[in-house]
Amino acid sequence: MQPKGRVWFIGAGPGDPELITVKGQRLISQADCIVYAGSLVPREVLACARPGVPVVDSAPLSLAETHALLRDCALGGGLAARVHTGEPSIYGAMREQAALLDAEGIPWDVVPGVSSAFATAAAAKVSFTVPGGPQTFILTRLSGRTPVPASEALPGLAAHGAAMAVL
């Protein structure tokens, strides 16, 4: 039986290479294979990768091709870093990728990323919640290739009077 490594889904944050978590950066620097969303993740986020480690842009790859890279690394006993833009648990394909890993018994974990909503608030020097003002924060997105349910349309959400970030 071959040794099993692990796949880490790492949130790269909002695009600023300095806004990746310390843990995410450490895992990238230890990874034996790095697969990243090249159309969304700046290459500078991966500058800490060890020389000679494969760094693969997943933009032109299918889900099956991406999975094969992660699987082969982990089944060979390596640490595979799957670097997603922003936060892997929001609007990403992490769940589909994790299901394939689960089906093969390959262990995986997640390192959260800094959300662009919080990076934007920091850059604008504003707070989403304030004493005497909104105490609820809504994180949503506009309808696009993946539709938003009618019950989650912006006018209905705005009616709550809560703070809202639209990604």
VEXVO-93454 format. One record per atom (N, C-alpha, C): residue number from 1; residue in one letter; x, y, z. Coordinates in pm, 1 decimal, always signed. Last residue first. Layout:
(node NUM,"A",(X,Y,Z)),
...
END
This chain:
(node 167,"L",(-2042.1,+4035.8,-386.3)),
(node 167,"L",(-1920.2,+3989.4,-453.3)),
(node 167,"L",(-1944.3,+3973.4,-601.3)),
(node 166,"V",(-2161.6,+4271.4,-183.6)),
(node 166,"V",(-2200.0,+4200.5,-305.0)),
(node 166,"V",(-2071.9,+4164.9,-378.7)),
(node 165,"A",(-2242.3,+4302.5,+148.8)),
(node 165,"A",(-2132.1,+4303.3,+51.4)),
(node 165,"A",(-2176.5,+4218.2,-64.8)),
(node 164,"M",(-2438.3,+4495.3,+370.4)),
(node 164,"M",(-2431.1,+4392.9,+266.8)),
(node 164,"M",(-2307.9,+4414.0,+181.1)),
(node 163,"A",(-2615.5,+4546.1,+674.5)),
(node 163,"A",(-2498.0,+4575.4,+590.7)),
(node 163,"A",(-2485.8,+4462.8,+489.6)),
(node 162,"A",(-2977.4,+4545.7,+658.5)),
(node 162,"A",(-2848.8,+4498.2,+708.5)),
(node 162,"A",(-2736.3,+4551.7,+620.5)),
(node 161,"G",(-3227.9,+4592.1,+569.1)),
(node 161,"G",(-3156.8,+4704.7,+628.5)),
(node 161,"G",(-3022.7,+4666.4,+688.8)),
(node 160,"H",(-3390.3,+4416.4,+433.5)),
(node 160,"H",(-3358.8,+4386.2,+574.7)),
(node 160,"H",(-3291.3,+4504.0,+644.5)),
(node 159,"A",(-3396.7,+4494.3,+173.2)),
(node 159,"A",(-3509.8,+4531.1,+257.1)),
(node 159,"A",(-3485.4,+4504.2,+405.5)),
(node 158,"A",(-3184.8,+4367.1,+53.4)),
(node 158,"A",(-3166.2,+4505.4,+95.6)),
(node 158,"A",(-3278.0,+4551.8,+187.8)),
(node 157,"L",(-3304.4,+4123.6,-15.0)),
(node 157,"L",(-3200.4,+4125.0,+86.9)),
(node 157,"L",(-3181.2,+4267.4,+142.0)),
(node 156,"G",(-3482.0,+4213.0,-214.6)),
(node 156,"G",(-3532.0,+4146.4,-94.0)),
(node 156,"G",(-3430.4,+4146.5,+18.8)),
(node 155,"P",(-3303.0,+4319.1,-408.0)),
(node 155,"P",(-3403.8,+4404.2,-342.8)),
(node 155,"P",(-3459.7,+4342.5,-213.7)),
(node 154,"L",(-3132.8,+4085.0,-477.5)),
(node 154,"L",(-3084.2,+4200.9,-401.9)),
(node 154,"L",(-3193.4,+4287.0,-338.4)),
(node 153,"A",(-3274.3,+3759.8,-419.0)),
(node 153,"A",(-3250.0,+3875.0,-507.1)),
(node 153,"A",(-3215.3,+3997.4,-421.8)),
(node 152,"E",(-3339.5,+3528.1,-293.5)),
(node 152,"E",(-3213.9,+3591.9,-253.8)),
(node 152,"E",(-3177.4,+3709.4,-345.9)),
(node 151,"S",(-3561.8,+3421.6,-404.9)),
(node 151,"S",(-3573.5,+3462.7,-264.9)),
(node 151,"S",(-3447.7,+3533.2,-214.1)),
(node 150,"A",(-3463.8,+3339.6,-651.7)),
(node 150,"A",(-3546.6,+3460.5,-644.9)),
(node 150,"A",(-3558.6,+3511.6,-501.4)),
(node 149,"P",(-3119.7,+3230.7,-643.0)),
(node 149,"P",(-3263.3,+3205.4,-621.3)),
(node 149,"P",(-3341.2,+3336.8,-605.0)),
(node 148,"V",(-2902.3,+3314.8,-905.1)),
(node 148,"V",(-2932.1,+3334.5,-764.0)),
(node 148,"V",(-3081.2,+3306.2,-746.1)),
(node 147,"P",(-2735.9,+3103.5,-1148.7)),
(node 147,"P",(-2840.5,+3196.0,-1105.4)),
(node 147,"P",(-2850.6,+3204.1,-952.4)),
(node 146,"T",(-2422.5,+3113.9,-1280.0)),
(node 146,"T",(-2501.7,+3038.2,-1182.8)),
(node 146,"T",(-2607.6,+3133.7,-1128.8)),
(node 145,"R",(-2360.5,+3327.6,-1440.2)),
(node 145,"R",(-2364.3,+3194.1,-1500.3)),
(node 145,"R",(-2441.0,+3097.1,-1409.8)),
(node 144,"G",(-2545.0,+3531.8,-1227.1)),
(node 144,"G",(-2457.7,+3524.8,-1344.1)),
(node 144,"G",(-2473.4,+3390.2,-1408.7)),
(node 143,"S",(-2656.8,+3752.8,-977.7)),
(node 143,"S",(-2683.8,+3638.9,-1063.0)),
(node 143,"S",(-2592.3,+3645.1,-1184.4)),
(node 142,"L",(-2424.4,+3873.2,-732.2)),
(node 142,"L",(-2522.3,+3894.6,-838.1)),
(node 142,"L",(-2542.8,+3764.6,-914.4)),
(node 141,"R",(-2401.9,+3767.6,-389.9)),
(node 141,"R",(-2346.2,+3795.9,-521.6)),
(node 141,"R",(-2461.0,+3820.0,-618.1)),
(node 140,"T",(-2336.4,+3828.2,-37.9)),
(node 140,"T",(-2411.1,+3771.1,-150.4)),
(node 140,"T",(-2338.1,+3800.5,-281.0)),
(node 139,"L",(-2360.4,+3857.5,+298.8)),
(node 139,"L",(-2261.9,+3838.2,+192.2)),
(node 139,"L",(-2334.0,+3767.2,+78.4)),
(node 138,"I",(-2476.8,+4071.0,+545.7)),
(node 138,"I",(-2515.7,+3978.0,+439.7)),
(node 138,"I",(-2405.8,+3975.7,+334.1)),
(node 137,"F",(-2483.0,+4123.4,+885.9)),
(node 137,"F",(-2402.5,+4139.4,+766.3)),
(node 137,"F",(-2442.3,+4031.5,+666.4)),
(node 136,"T",(-2626.0,+4308.4,+1149.1)),
(node 136,"T",(-2629.9,+4190.7,+1063.0)),
(node 136,"T",(-2554.0,+4222.1,+935.4)),
(node 135,"Q",(-2638.8,+4542.0,+1265.7)),
(node 135,"Q",(-2572.5,+4438.3,+1343.5)),
(node 135,"Q",(-2570.5,+4305.7,+1267.2)),
(node 134,"P",(-2642.3,+4884.2,+1171.0)),
(node 134,"P",(-2657.3,+4743.1,+1134.8)),
(node 134,"P",(-2576.5,+4650.2,+1226.2)),
(node 133,"G",(-2635.3,+5095.6,+1462.2)),
(node 133,"G",(-2662.0,+5072.5,+1320.7)),
(node 133,"G",(-2673.5,+4923.6,+1293.2)),
(node 132,"G",(-2557.1,+5111.8,+1721.2)),
(node 132,"G",(-2675.1,+5188.9,+1681.6)),
(node 132,"G",(-2711.9,+5172.0,+1535.0)),
(node 131,"P",(-2226.2,+5043.7,+1628.2)),
(node 131,"P",(-2322.4,+5063.2,+1737.3)),
(node 131,"P",(-2437.1,+5153.7,+1692.5)),
(node 130,"V",(-2201.8,+4870.5,+1312.5)),
(node 130,"V",(-2168.8,+4985.6,+1396.9)),
(node 130,"V",(-2269.6,+4995.4,+1511.0)),
(node 129,"T",(-2060.9,+4664.5,+1060.2)),
(node 129,"T",(-2154.0,+4680.1,+1171.8)),
(node 129,"T",(-2106.1,+4795.7,+1258.3)),
(node 128,"F",(-1868.0,+4708.7,+872.2)),
(node 128,"F",(-1998.0,+4658.7,+826.9)),
(node 128,"F",(-2103.0,+4672.1,+936.1)),
(node 127,"S",(-1665.1,+4998.9,+860.0)),
(node 127,"S",(-1710.4,+4880.1,+932.4)),
(node 127,"S",(-1845.3,+4837.5,+876.6)),
(node 126,"V",(-1390.3,+5128.1,+662.6)),
(node 126,"V",(-1529.0,+5127.0,+710.3)),
(node 126,"V",(-1556.7,+4997.0,+785.7)),
(node 125,"K",(-1163.7,+5171.2,+498.1)),
(node 125,"K",(-1164.3,+5213.7,+638.8)),
(node 125,"K",(-1306.3,+5229.4,+691.1)),
(node 124,"A",(-1124.9,+5068.7,+253.3)),
(node 124,"A",(-1213.4,+5186.0,+260.8)),
(node 124,"A",(-1221.8,+5242.7,+401.9)),
(node 123,"A",(-966.7,+4852.0,+320.2)),
(node 123,"A",(-911.5,+4954.3,+230.8)),
(node 123,"A",(-993.6,+5083.4,+237.5)),
(node 122,"A",(-1151.5,+4708.5,+478.3)),
(node 122,"A",(-1026.2,+4758.0,+536.4)),
(node 122,"A",(-967.1,+4869.8,+451.8)),
(node 121,"A",(-1347.2,+4647.6,+288.8)),
(node 121,"A",(-1382.7,+4729.3,+405.8)),
(node 121,"A",(-1257.4,+4787.9,+469.7)),
(node 120,"T",(-1188.7,+4485.6,+121.0)),
(node 120,"T",(-1245.4,+4610.2,+70.8)),
(node 120,"T",(-1283.6,+4702.5,+185.1)),
(node 119,"A",(-1136.6,+4270.2,+288.3)),
(node 119,"A",(-1023.6,+4348.4,+235.7)),
(node 119,"A",(-1072.5,+4483.8,+183.6)),
(node 118,"F",(-1395.1,+4175.4,+324.2)),
(node 118,"F",(-1324.1,+4231.2,+439.6)),
(node 118,"F",(-1202.2,+4312.1,+395.7)),
(node 117,"A",(-1453.2,+4093.3,+62.6)),
(node 117,"A",(-1544.0,+4184.6,+133.0)),
(node 117,"A",(-1471.0,+4251.4,+249.1)),
(node 116,"S",(-1262.2,+3908.8,-0.2)),
(node 116,"S",(-1249.8,+4040.1,-64.0)),
(node 116,"S",(-1343.3,+4140.4,+2.7)),
(node 115,"S",(-1151.3,+3718.6,+282.2)),
(node 115,"S",(-1255.3,+3754.9,+185.8)),
(node 115,"S",(-1230.0,+3893.5,+127.1)),
(node 114,"V",(-876.9,+3519.9,+314.5)),
(node 114,"V",(-929.1,+3651.5,+348.7)),
(node 114,"V",(-1030.6,+3688.7,+240.9)),
(node 113,"G",(-950.2,+3166.7,+340.8)),
(node 113,"G",(-885.0,+3283.6,+282.7)),
(node 113,"G",(-946.6,+3411.6,+333.5)),
(node 112,"P",(-885.1,+2867.3,+530.6)),
(node 112,"P",(-969.6,+2976.2,+481.2)),
(node 112,"P",(-887.3,+3091.5,+426.9)),
(node 111,"V",(-777.2,+2565.4,+432.1)),
(node 111,"V",(-725.2,+2685.6,+496.8)),
(node 111,"V",(-808.8,+2801.4,+443.3)),
(node 110,"V",(-891.6,+2234.7,+470.6)),
(node 110,"V",(-913.0,+2367.6,+413.1)),
(node 110,"V",(-843.5,+2473.4,+498.5)),
(node 109,"D",(-799.9,+1897.4,+372.0)),
(node 109,"D",(-836.0,+1999.7,+469.0)),
(node 109,"D",(-845.2,+2134.0,+397.5)),
(node 108,"W",(-813.4,+1544.6,+308.3)),
(node 108,"W",(-803.6,+1683.7,+265.1)),
(node 108,"W",(-847.1,+1775.3,+378.2)),
(node 107,"P",(-722.3,+1207.3,+218.0)),
(node 107,"P",(-752.1,+1311.2,+316.8)),
(node 107,"P",(-730.5,+1451.6,+261.4)),
(node 106,"I",(-886.7,+990.5,+4.4)),
(node 106,"I",(-770.4,+1079.3,+15.3)),
(node 106,"I",(-803.9,+1190.3,+114.1)),
(node 105,"G",(-1078.3,+805.7,-77.2)),
(node 105,"G",(-1021.2,+795.9,+56.3)),
(node 105,"G",(-896.9,+881.2,+77.3)),
(node 104,"E",(-1206.9,+845.0,-310.5)),
(node 104,"E",(-1083.1,+766.7,-317.7)),
(node 104,"E",(-1013.7,+754.8,-182.1)),
(node 103,"A",(-1416.7,+1003.4,-237.8)),
(node 103,"A",(-1447.6,+875.9,-304.5)),
(node 103,"A",(-1325.5,+785.5,-312.4)),
(node 102,"D",(-1282.1,+1231.8,-147.1)),
(node 102,"D",(-1351.6,+1144.0,-52.0)),
(node 102,"D",(-1376.7,+1006.1,-111.5)),
(node 101,"L",(-1204.2,+1338.2,-395.4)),
(node 101,"L",(-1102.5,+1292.6,-300.3)),
(node 101,"L",(-1164.0,+1196.9,-198.2)),
(node 100,"L",(-1456.1,+1402.8,-498.9)),
(node 100,"L",(-1370.6,+1307.7,-570.3)),
(node 100,"L",(-1261.5,+1252.4,-478.5)),
(node 99,"A",(-1536.3,+1591.0,-309.5)),
(node 99,"A",(-1614.8,+1468.7,-326.9)),
(node 99,"A",(-1533.5,+1361.3,-398.8)),
(node 98,"A",(-1353.9,+1798.5,-351.0)),
(node 98,"A",(-1346.5,+1721.5,-226.7)),
(node 98,"A",(-1424.2,+1590.2,-238.7)),
(node 97,"Q",(-1448.2,+1900.1,-594.4)),
(node 97,"Q",(-1314.9,+1840.4,-586.6)),
(node 97,"Q",(-1301.4,+1751.6,-463.8)),
(node 96,"E",(-1698.3,+1996.3,-517.5)),
(node 96,"E",(-1688.9,+1894.4,-622.6)),
(node 96,"E",(-1553.5,+1823.7,-618.5)),
(node 95,"R",(-1620.4,+2185.2,-321.3)),
(node 95,"R",(-1706.1,+2071.2,-285.2)),
(node 95,"R",(-1697.3,+1959.4,-389.1)),
(node 94,"M",(-1468.1,+2381.3,-461.2)),
(node 94,"M",(-1405.8,+2294.6,-361.7)),
(node 94,"M",(-1490.1,+2169.3,-334.1)),
(node 93,"A",(-1527.2,+2569.8,-644.3)),
(node 93,"A",(-1554.1,+2431.6,-683.3)),
(node 93,"A",(-1495.9,+2333.1,-581.9)),
(node 92,"G",(-1686.6,+2861.0,-494.7)),
(node 92,"G",(-1579.2,+2787.1,-559.1)),
(node 92,"G",(-1620.7,+2645.4,-591.2)),
(node 91,"Y",(-1848.1,+3025.7,-334.7)),
(node 91,"Y",(-1854.1,+3035.9,-480.4)),
(node 91,"Y",(-1740.7,+2964.5,-552.7)),
(node 90,"I",(-1664.2,+2967.7,-51.5)),
(node 90,"I",(-1762.4,+3058.4,-110.5)),
(node 90,"I",(-1745.3,+3061.3,-262.2)),
(node 89,"S",(-1458.5,+2819.8,+49.0)),
(node 89,"S",(-1593.6,+2772.9,+77.5)),
(node 89,"S",(-1702.8,+2862.3,+18.9)),
(node 88,"P",(-1214.0,+2948.0,-15.2)),
(node 88,"P",(-1256.0,+2827.0,-88.3)),
(node 88,"P",(-1400.2,+2783.1,-64.8)),
(node 87,"E",(-1189.7,+3284.4,-71.8)),
(node 87,"E",(-1222.9,+3189.6,+33.9)),
(node 87,"E",(-1278.6,+3064.0,-33.3)),
(node 86,"G",(-974.7,+3394.0,-318.8)),
(node 86,"G",(-1060.4,+3432.3,-205.9)),
(node 86,"G",(-1070.0,+3327.7,-98.5)),
(node 85,"T",(-898.3,+3122.9,-538.8)),
(node 85,"T",(-910.5,+3264.8,-511.9)),
(node 85,"T",(-997.2,+3285.4,-388.0)),
(node 84,"H",(-714.7,+2832.7,-431.9)),
(node 84,"H",(-833.7,+2897.0,-487.8)),
(node 84,"H",(-828.0,+3046.5,-460.3)),
(node 83,"V",(-485.5,+2588.0,-467.8)),
(node 83,"V",(-498.9,+2727.9,-429.6)),
(node 83,"V",(-613.6,+2792.0,-507.4)),
(node 82,"R",(-404.8,+2302.6,-335.0)),
(node 82,"R",(-502.2,+2348.7,-434.8)),
(node 82,"R",(-539.7,+2490.3,-395.9)),
(node 81,"A",(-119.6,+2129.4,-278.7)),
(node 81,"A",(-184.6,+2255.9,-246.3)),
(node 81,"A",(-275.1,+2295.1,-362.1)),
(node 80,"A",(-31.6,+1818.3,-151.2)),
(node 80,"A",(-81.7,+1890.6,-268.4)),
(node 80,"A",(-154.1,+2015.8,-221.4)),
(node 79,"L",(+226.0,+1642.7,-29.1)),
(node 79,"L",(+133.1,+1747.6,+11.1)),
(node 79,"L",(+95.4,+1823.7,-115.8)),
(node 78,"G",(+265.5,+1286.5,-98.2)),
(node 78,"G",(+299.1,+1428.1,-98.5)),
(node 78,"G",(+189.3,+1517.7,-45.6)),
(node 77,"G",(+222.6,+1020.3,-137.9)),
(node 77,"G",(+268.9,+1061.3,-5.9)),
(node 77,"G",(+298.2,+1209.1,+5.3)),
(node 76,"G",(+102.6,+953.6,-368.6)),
(node 76,"G",(+247.3,+934.2,-363.6)),
(node 76,"G",(+307.4,+978.2,-230.8)),
(node 75,"L",(-148.9,+1044.2,-325.7)),
(node 75,"L",(-127.7,+899.2,-317.5)),
(node 75,"L",(+20.0,+863.2,-317.6)),
(node 74,"A",(-100.2,+1321.3,-369.8)),
(node 74,"A",(-137.4,+1271.0,-236.7)),
(node 74,"A",(-113.5,+1120.9,-223.9)),
(node 73,"C",(-35.8,+1324.4,-647.1)),
(node 73,"C",(+55.7,+1379.4,-547.0)),
(node 73,"C",(+26.1,+1319.6,-409.3)),
(node 72,"D",(-264.6,+1210.7,-760.7)),
(node 72,"D",(-133.7,+1147.8,-780.1)),
(node 72,"D",(-32.3,+1196.5,-677.4)),
(node 71,"R",(-467.7,+1395.4,-679.0)),
(node 71,"R",(-469.5,+1254.7,-639.1)),
(node 71,"R",(-331.1,+1192.4,-648.3)),
(node 70,"L",(-393.7,+1630.9,-813.8)),
(node 70,"L",(-402.7,+1627.6,-667.8)),
(node 70,"L",(-394.3,+1484.6,-615.6)),
(node 69,"L",(-407.0,+1542.3,-1082.9)),
(node 69,"L",(-284.3,+1602.1,-1028.7)),
(node 69,"L",(-282.0,+1594.5,-876.2)),
(node 68,"A",(-673.4,+1455.1,-1100.0)),
(node 68,"A",(-563.3,+1360.4,-1123.0)),
(node 68,"A",(-431.9,+1414.1,-1066.4)),
(node 67,"H",(-819.3,+1692.9,-1064.4)),
(node 67,"H",(-824.3,+1587.7,-963.8)),
(node 67,"H",(-707.3,+1490.9,-979.0)),
(node 66,"T",(-763.3,+1818.7,-1306.8)),
(node 66,"T",(-720.0,+1879.9,-1181.0)),
(node 66,"T",(-715.2,+1774.7,-1071.6)),
(node 65,"E",(-891.8,+1639.9,-1480.1)),
(node 65,"E",(-747.6,+1662.6,-1492.0)),
(node 65,"E",(-689.7,+1724.4,-1364.9)),
(node 64,"A",(-1159.1,+1660.4,-1392.5)),
(node 64,"A",(-1090.1,+1530.4,-1388.5)),
(node 64,"A",(-938.1,+1547.7,-1395.8)),
(node 63,"L",(-1214.2,+1928.3,-1447.4)),
(node 63,"L",(-1219.7,+1881.0,-1309.0)),
(node 63,"L",(-1143.0,+1749.3,-1295.9)),
(node 62,"S",(-973.9,+2038.6,-1695.6)),
(node 62,"S",(-1105.9,+1991.7,-1654.0)),
(node 62,"S",(-1098.9,+1952.6,-1506.8)),
(node 61,"L",(-768.0,+2332.3,-1737.9)),
(node 61,"L",(-788.7,+2191.3,-1703.5)),
(node 61,"L",(-933.9,+2161.0,-1670.9)),
(node 60,"P",(-701.5,+2596.7,-1775.1)),
(node 60,"P",(-737.4,+2520.3,-1893.5)),
(node 60,"P",(-773.2,+2373.6,-1865.0)),
(node 59,"A",(-668.6,+2672.9,-1492.9)),
(node 59,"A",(-766.7,+2738.1,-1580.9)),
(node 59,"A",(-800.7,+2655.2,-1704.7)),
(node 58,"S",(-473.0,+2575.0,-1326.5)),
(node 58,"S",(-588.4,+2488.1,-1352.2)),
(node 58,"S",(-688.4,+2547.6,-1451.1)),
(node 57,"D",(-132.4,+2578.9,-1354.4)),
(node 57,"D",(-250.6,+2663.4,-1370.2)),
(node 57,"D",(-368.0,+2574.4,-1408.8)),
(node 56,"V",(+95.4,+2435.5,-1135.3)),
(node 56,"V",(+9.9,+2414.2,-1251.7)),
(node 56,"V",(-111.5,+2505.9,-1247.2)),
(node 55,"V",(+405.4,+2376.3,-1048.1)),
(node 55,"V",(+305.2,+2479.4,-1022.2)),
(node 55,"V",(+218.6,+2485.3,-1147.0)),
(node 54,"P",(+619.1,+2135.2,-911.0)),
(node 54,"P",(+525.6,+2167.8,-1019.7)),
(node 54,"P",(+421.1,+2268.4,-972.5)),
(node 53,"V",(+921.3,+2251.0,-771.7)),
(node 53,"V",(+787.7,+2197.6,-743.4)),
(node 53,"V",(+695.9,+2232.4,-860.7)),
(node 52,"G",(+1157.0,+2385.2,-826.4)),
(node 52,"G",(+1136.3,+2253.0,-885.3)),
(node 52,"G",(+1000.8,+2190.9,-859.5)),
(node 51,"P",(+1178.0,+2560.1,-518.8)),
(node 51,"P",(+1225.4,+2541.8,-656.8)),
(node 51,"P",(+1201.8,+2397.8,-702.9)),
(node 50,"R",(+874.2,+2598.8,-331.9)),
(node 50,"R",(+1011.3,+2549.0,-342.0)),
(node 50,"R",(+1050.7,+2534.4,-488.5)),
(node 49,"A",(+686.5,+2902.3,-322.4)),
(node 49,"A",(+698.0,+2760.5,-360.6)),
(node 49,"A",(+844.9,+2721.1,-370.4)),
(node 48,"C",(+652.1,+3169.8,-281.0)),
(node 48,"C",(+720.3,+3095.0,-175.1)),
(node 48,"C",(+734.0,+2945.8,-207.0)),
(node 47,"A",(+495.6,+3267.2,-485.4)),
(node 47,"A",(+639.9,+3295.4,-488.5)),
(node 47,"A",(+718.0,+3215.9,-384.7)),
(node 46,"L",(+226.6,+3256.7,-510.5)),
(node 46,"L",(+297.6,+3128.7,-510.6)),
(node 46,"L",(+449.3,+3145.5,-506.9)),
(node 45,"V",(+139.8,+3509.5,-532.9)),
(node 45,"V",(+93.6,+3436.6,-414.8)),
(node 45,"V",(+174.1,+3307.0,-399.2)),
(node 44,"E",(+224.6,+3583.8,-785.8)),
(node 44,"E",(+304.5,+3627.5,-670.8)),
(node 44,"E",(+264.3,+3556.4,-541.6)),
(node 43,"R",(+20.9,+3508.5,-959.0)),
(node 43,"R",(+138.7,+3420.7,-948.8)),
(node 43,"R",(+224.8,+3455.9,-827.1)),
(node 42,"P",(-308.0,+3558.5,-837.2)),
(node 42,"P",(-182.6,+3615.1,-888.4)),
(node 42,"P",(-65.2,+3520.7,-863.1)),
(node 41,"V",(-586.3,+3382.0,-935.5)),
(node 41,"V",(-484.1,+3389.7,-830.8)),
(node 41,"V",(-355.3,+3445.7,-889.5)),
(node 40,"L",(-741.7,+3373.3,-1170.8)),
(node 40,"L",(-787.4,+3451.5,-1055.5)),
(node 40,"L",(-680.5,+3473.8,-948.5)),
(node 39,"S",(-641.8,+3212.9,-1360.5)),
(node 39,"S",(-716.7,+3327.7,-1409.8)),
(node 39,"S",(-757.1,+3420.4,-1295.5)),
(node 38,"G",(-524.1,+3004.9,-1213.7)),
(node 38,"G",(-440.9,+3106.4,-1275.8)),
(node 38,"G",(-514.9,+3227.6,-1327.4)),
(node 37,"A",(-573.0,+2848.9,-945.3)),
(node 37,"A",(-665.4,+2907.7,-1042.2)),
(node 37,"A",(-596.7,+3027.7,-1106.4)),
(node 36,"Y",(-325.0,+2589.3,-905.6)),
(node 36,"Y",(-387.7,+2716.2,-869.9)),
(node 36,"Y",(-477.2,+2765.5,-983.1)),
(node 35,"V",(-154.0,+2341.0,-748.0)),
(node 35,"V",(-249.8,+2362.6,-856.4)),
(node 35,"V",(-328.1,+2487.9,-818.3)),
(node 34,"I",(+152.9,+2212.9,-664.9)),
(node 34,"I",(+63.1,+2326.3,-645.6)),
(node 34,"I",(-23.4,+2340.5,-769.7)),
(node 33,"C",(+325.3,+1969.3,-484.2)),
(node 33,"C",(+253.7,+1999.5,-608.8)),
(node 33,"C",(+158.2,+2113.4,-577.5)),
(node 32,"D",(+435.9,+1972.7,-241.9)),
(node 32,"D",(+506.5,+1893.2,-342.6)),
(node 32,"D",(+445.0,+1913.3,-481.0)),
(node 31,"A",(+456.9,+2248.8,-10.8)),
(node 31,"A",(+385.1,+2163.1,-105.3)),
(node 31,"A",(+478.7,+2092.9,-203.0)),
(node 30,"Q",(+561.8,+2436.4,+155.2)),
(node 30,"Q",(+594.2,+2295.8,+183.8)),
(node 30,"Q",(+539.9,+2199.8,+78.2)),
(node 29,"S",(+461.0,+2676.2,+71.6)),
(node 29,"S",(+607.3,+2661.9,+73.8)),
(node 29,"S",(+651.7,+2518.6,+100.6)),
(node 28,"I",(+191.5,+2631.0,+112.2)),
(node 28,"I",(+240.2,+2647.4,-24.9)),
(node 28,"I",(+391.2,+2626.0,-29.0)),
(node 27,"L",(+194.0,+2628.8,+393.1)),
(node 27,"L",(+162.0,+2506.6,+319.7)),
(node 27,"L",(+205.7,+2514.7,+174.0)),
(node 26,"R",(+258.9,+2899.1,+445.6)),
(node 26,"R",(+346.4,+2791.0,+492.3)),
(node 26,"R",(+321.2,+2662.8,+414.0)),
(node 25,"Q",(+37.8,+3031.7,+333.8)),
(node 25,"Q",(+170.5,+3054.5,+278.0)),
(node 25,"Q",(+267.3,+2943.2,+319.2)),
(node 24,"G",(-163.7,+2935.9,+506.3)),
(node 24,"G",(-169.7,+2912.1,+362.3)),
(node 24,"G",(-33.6,+2927.5,+297.3)),
(node 23,"K",(-72.7,+3038.7,+752.9)),
(node 23,"K",(-83.0,+2894.0,+732.2)),
(node 23,"K",(-87.2,+2859.7,+583.6)),
(node 22,"V",(-95.1,+3311.6,+707.7)),
(node 22,"V",(+36.9,+3255.5,+737.8)),
(node 22,"V",(+35.3,+3104.8,+712.3)),
(node 21,"T",(-315.6,+3391.1,+433.2)),
(node 21,"T",(-287.2,+3359.3,+573.0)),
(node 21,"T",(-147.2,+3301.6,+588.1)),
(node 20,"I",(-264.1,+3665.2,+215.6)),
(node 20,"I",(-285.2,+3521.3,+230.5)),
(node 20,"I",(-249.8,+3489.9,+375.1)),
(node 19,"L",(-207.9,+3929.9,+156.9)),
(node 19,"L",(-330.5,+3898.3,+228.7)),
(node 19,"L",(-365.2,+3749.8,+220.9)),
(node 18,"E",(+5.6,+3977.2,-3.9)),
(node 18,"E",(+28.8,+3990.2,+139.9)),
(node 18,"E",(-95.1,+3958.4,+222.4)),
(node 17,"P",(-91.3,+3961.8,-262.3)),
(node 17,"P",(-8.2,+3852.1,-212.2)),
(node 17,"P",(+22.3,+3860.1,-63.3)),
(node 16,"D",(-419.0,+4035.4,-323.8)),
(node 16,"D",(-297.7,+4096.9,-270.6)),
(node 16,"D",(-212.5,+3984.5,-211.7)),
(node 15,"G",(-638.2,+3873.1,-371.8)),
(node 15,"G",(-546.8,+3903.4,-481.9)),
(node 15,"G",(-418.4,+3970.3,-438.8)),
(node 14,"P",(-793.0,+3803.1,-151.1)),
(node 14,"P",(-851.6,+3888.4,-254.3)),
(node 14,"P",(-757.8,+3927.9,-368.0)),
(node 13,"G",(-701.9,+3455.9,-83.2)),
(node 13,"G",(-740.6,+3591.4,-46.9)),
(node 13,"G",(-784.9,+3671.5,-168.1)),
(node 12,"A",(-654.9,+3196.0,-137.3)),
(node 12,"A",(-547.0,+3289.9,-167.6)),
(node 12,"A",(-581.1,+3432.8,-128.8)),
(node 11,"G",(-726.3,+2917.2,+50.9)),
(node 11,"G",(-781.4,+3042.7,+1.4)),
(node 11,"G",(-670.5,+3144.0,-16.1)),
(node 10,"I",(-653.8,+2588.6,-28.3)),
(node 10,"I",(-602.7,+2710.3,+33.7)),
(node 10,"I",(-666.2,+2832.4,-31.1)),
(node 9,"F",(-688.7,+2262.4,+44.8)),
(node 9,"F",(-754.9,+2368.6,-29.8)),
(node 9,"F",(-719.8,+2498.1,+42.5)),
(node 8,"W",(-456.9,+2008.6,+44.4)),
(node 8,"W",(-500.2,+2128.1,+116.1)),
(node 8,"W",(-565.0,+2224.1,+17.4)),
(node 7,"V",(-432.3,+1665.0,+61.7)),
(node 7,"V",(-462.3,+1778.8,-23.9)),
(node 7,"V",(-511.2,+1891.4,+66.2)),
(node 6,"R",(-175.7,+1436.2,+158.6)),
(node 6,"R",(-294.1,+1515.3,+189.8)),
(node 6,"R",(-307.8,+1626.0,+87.1)),
(node 5,"G",(-65.1,+1104.1,+124.5)),
(node 5,"G",(-37.7,+1241.9,+160.5)),
(node 5,"G",(-169.0,+1310.7,+191.7)),
(node 4,"K",(-14.8,+771.6,+206.3)),
(node 4,"K",(-108.5,+875.0,+164.3)),
(node 4,"K",(-62.5,+1010.0,+213.5)),
(node 3,"P",(+195.9,+516.2,+65.4)),
(node 3,"P",(+164.5,+613.1,+171.0)),
(node 3,"P",(+69.1,+718.8,+116.7)),
(node 2,"Q",(+55.7,+219.6,-87.6)),
(node 2,"Q",(+133.4,+342.7,-96.2)),
(node 2,"Q",(+98.5,+435.7,+20.4)),
(node 1,"M",(+84.3,-119.0,+0.0)),
(node 1,"M",(+0.0,+0.0,+0.0)),
(node 1,"M",(+88.5,+124.9,+0.0)),
END
